[in-house]
Amino acid sequence: MMARLNAARRGGEVMDRVARGAALSLILALLPGGLPGSAAAEPSAGVPVVVELFTSQGCSSCPPADALLATLATREDVIALALHVDYWDYIGWEDEFAESAFTERQKMYARAAGARTIYTPQMIVGGMEHLVGVRPEELSALIGQHLATPLPVAVRLSRSDGSLLIDASAERPLERPAVVQLVRYLPSETVEITRGENAGQRVTYANIVQDWTDIGVWDGAAPLSLRETISGSSPAVVIVQEVGAGRILGAARLW
């Protein structure tokens, strides 16, 4: 346990040196048109790209990545989701948004990629590409590539009488079973951090995941229709993803 935590801390310290010089380029890279000389991404059929950020209030390298995700959260063609992990809590500040389930999700991605350690900050694009640290140019390019690649599953969402109605269809039966996941998130929250590596900072977090639930497994052979009871007015996201932290096949968001 301690070896894993120390490995995570060492990774965070390395990423800290990289992240501190990247703050100015964060906003530029994700604005329409990207950095000077980069090509603007063309939207593909209105299907957003899912970007997951594994972060922590106790990680000194994470605030630049949190700011980057906040920029992504303003885009309609991206579903930006912040998953706060709990393995930094021992350092002196317990992240109020952290969940062990989010740490486990990051571990699943690591196992799928054959990695032996996990780090913060880390972004996963489309369930496939793994970016450790703050790498806005690579992230912008990957988002553009995913936007240009049609996804095999179309997902449609609507609300009715306290329920979320989920409809999905696939071009053909899926090569691997897919898990249907319901995500609820808090759009924004500002936190005063008084202890730990980020002591004295006031950080605004965006799209903070509060619940991530598997609601079914689907093979894509026939259209999918589900009704899920939901409460509150927070946004809802449905993600169809290959089992085992595989490729994201389709996603939709309902504000």
N, C-alpha and C positions, 0 to 999 in steps of 0.2 A: 504493500500500500504506500509506504513512505517513498520507495524507489520510484513509483509512478508519479507521486506528487512532486518529487524533486525533479524528475525528468520534465514534467510540465512546467515547473518554475524555470528551469534552465532554458527551455524553449521560449518561454515568455520573455526572459531577459535578452535573449538573442534578438527576438522580434522587436523588442523595445527600441534597440538601436536603429533598426530599419524604419520603424513606424514614426519616430520623432522627426525624421526628415521628409516625411511624405504628406504632412498635413495640408500644405498648399495645393498639392495636386489632386486631393480627394474630390473637391467639388468640380474642378475642371474636367476630370476624366469621365464623370458620369453625367455631365450636362449633355443635351442633344448636340451632336457633333463631336463630342469627346475632346481629346487633347488636340492642339494644333497639329495638322498633318494627318489626323486619323479620320477614318471614314465613319459617317453616321450609320447606325444600324437601321435596317429596314424592318418594320414590324411584319410578322408572319401570321396572317389569319387571326389576329387579335388574341393569340394564345400567350399569356404571360410566362416569363421565365421565373422559376422558383430559385431564390438565393437564400440559403440558410447561413446565419452567422452564429458560431459558437463563441460566446463571450462571457466575461465575468466582471463584476464591479470591483473585484479584488486584484485584477490583473493590470499592471501598469502599462502594458502594451495595447490594451484594448480600446481606450477612448478614441483614437483615430479611426479604428474600425467601426466603432459605434457611430461616429459622425458620418462615415461613408455609407453605412446602412441607412441612416436617416435620410441621406440624399436619395438613395435608391427607393425609399418608401414613398417618395413623391411621384414616382413614375407609374403610369398605368400599365406599362408593358412588363413590369417586374413585380413579383410577389416577394417582398423582402421580409424575412422572419428572423427575429433575434431569439436564440435559445441560450439562456443563461445556465451555465454548468456550476456544479457545487464543489469541484475539487480545489478551488482557491480559497474556500471559506476558512480553512485552518490558519490563514496568515494573519487574521485579526479583524476581518470584516466579513460578515455573512451577507451574501448577496440575497436580497429579499425576493428576487425573481427566480432564483436557482432551483432546479429540480433534478433529482438523481436520474429521472427518466431521460432528461436531455443529455446528461453525461453518457448514459447508456446508448443513446442514439448516435452520439459522436463515436463511441467505441465501435458500434456496428459499421459505420462508414470506414473506420480504420481497418477493421477486419476484412471488409470487402475489398479494400485497396491493398491488403497485405502489409499494412503499416503496424509497427509495434508500439508506437507511442501516440499520444494525443496532445494537442497544443491549443492555446488561445493566443490571439484570435485566429479562427479558421473559418473560411467560407466554402460552402459546397454549392456548386452551380448545377442545376438540373439533376441533382442526385449523382452526378458523375465526376466533375472536375473538383479537385481539392486545392484550395489556395491557403497556405499558412502565412500569417502576417498581413500587412496592408500592401496590396499590389493592384492599384487602381487601373493601370493600363491593361494588365492581363485580364482583370475582371471585366472591363469594358469590352474587350475583344471577345471573351467567352460569351458574354450576354448577347453580343451581336451574332455570333455563330448560332446560338440556340434560337434566337428570334428568326433566323433564316432557315431553320430546319423544322418542317411541319411535324407535329406530334401525332402519334397514332390514335389518341383517345381524345374525344371532345366531351367536355364536362359542362353541364348547365345547372345553375342553382336558382332557387326562388324560395321565398318565405310564404307560409300560409298557416294561420292560426297557431302560432307558437312552434311551428315545425320548419325545418329546413328540408326542402324537396331537392333531391339529387338525381339527376339523369345523366347517364354517360353512354357513349357508344364508341365502338372501335371499328376501324376500317376492316379488320379481319381478326379472327381469334388470336389471342396473344401468345407469343412464344413461351412466355413464363407466366405463372399466376401473378396477379397484382393485388396489392393491399390498398383498400380505399381508406383514406385517413381524413379525419375532421380536425381542423386546427382553429382555435380561437385565440385572438391576441388583443392586447391593450395598445391602442395606437401611439400613445406617448406618455411618458412620466419622467419628471425631473427628480433626481436624488442628490442629496447632500451626503457625501462620503466623509466620514470623520476619522476613520481608522484604516489601517492596512496600507498597501502600496499607493493607493489613490487618495490618501487622506488630504482633506482640504479642497478637493475638487467638487464641483457641482456639474453633474452630467445629465443631459437629457437623452433618454433612450427612446427608440422608435420601434413599433411593431413587436412588442414584447410578448412572446408566446406564453400563454397561461395554461393551455391544455392542448394535448396532441393525442388523439384517440384513434385506434384502428376500429373501423366500423364494418368491415367486410372484406372478403377475398373474392376476386372476380377473374374469370378467364377470358372475358371479352367476346365469347361466342354469341351471346344474346345481349341486347341492350339492358343496361342496369337502371333500376329505379328504386330509390330508397327514400324513406321519410325518417328524419332524426329530430327528436324533440330538443329544442335549444331555448335558452333563456338569456335575457339581457340583450343589449343592443350592440355589443362588440362585433367587429367584422368576423365573418366565417370564411374559411378556406377549405376546399376539398382537393386533396392530392391523390392521384392514382399513380402508384409506384411499384416497380417490380419488387417482389419479396426479397428480403435480405439486404436492404439499403441499396437497391439497384437504381436503374434509370427511372426518372420521373416521366411518365407516359402522357400525362394530362393534368391540368389544374385549372381551378376557377376560384374567384373570390366574390363574396357578396358583402358590400359595405354595410 
